[in-house]
Amino acid sequence: MLAFLVCYGTGEGQTAKIAARIDGALTARGHDATTVDASAIPPDLETEAFDAVLVGASVHAGKQQPAVREFVRANRDVLNAMPTAFFQVSLSSAEERGAEQAAGYVETFLEETDWHPDRIGYFGGALRYSEYGFLKRQLMKLIASRTISELPDADDAGDVEFTDWAAVEAFAADVASFVEGRLGVTPPESDGEDPLD
């Protein structure tokens, strides 16, 4: 069993949901996962005590959360010496045409923090219209209409979610498989036996 740290920053809660789903996927695979909000990291948390770290952030006005940036900078040497992954949540990742912009946000973040994650994931976020004031709701509708060609159906509160949950699960599985291979660990769920044998 490997120990994974999932550290995230969230603006409106979607990145927290994605981090929780990744945590669940790692746990279901037989590993130990600890998930923490970058803005409320316990003082006794030791990054080097984990086998691998996943860091997630959402993008608002072209920037990720300052707390995530601070976490990566403070732990850069440790992160660059172990298996790591970064996942970003944004409206730009909701459609293929926004892929270049989303990649640009990640590239800037990694240059500014001098971090080199082994895996990178891009996920569409959500619009929480039910939580916005009037002006922000109008602004976000305008941004969404310019960014997304076809908006998915809203829920009962009028909120819209763009996250591809199958892609989140696949990302978690890919990261876990990469870490297992790099550290020479057999996935706990398989016990090394091929089910086709």
Secondary structure, DSSP 4 states (H G I P E B T S, - for coil): --EEEEEE--SSSHHHHHHHHHHHHHHHTT-EEEEEEGGG--TT--GGGSSEEEEEEE-BTTB--HHHHHHHHHTHHHHHTS-EEEEEEESGGGSGGGHHHHHHHHHHHHHHHT---SEEEEEE-EE-GGGS-HHHHHHHHHHHHHH-SSPPPP-TTS-EE---HHHHHHHHHHHHHHHHHHHT---TTTTT--TT-
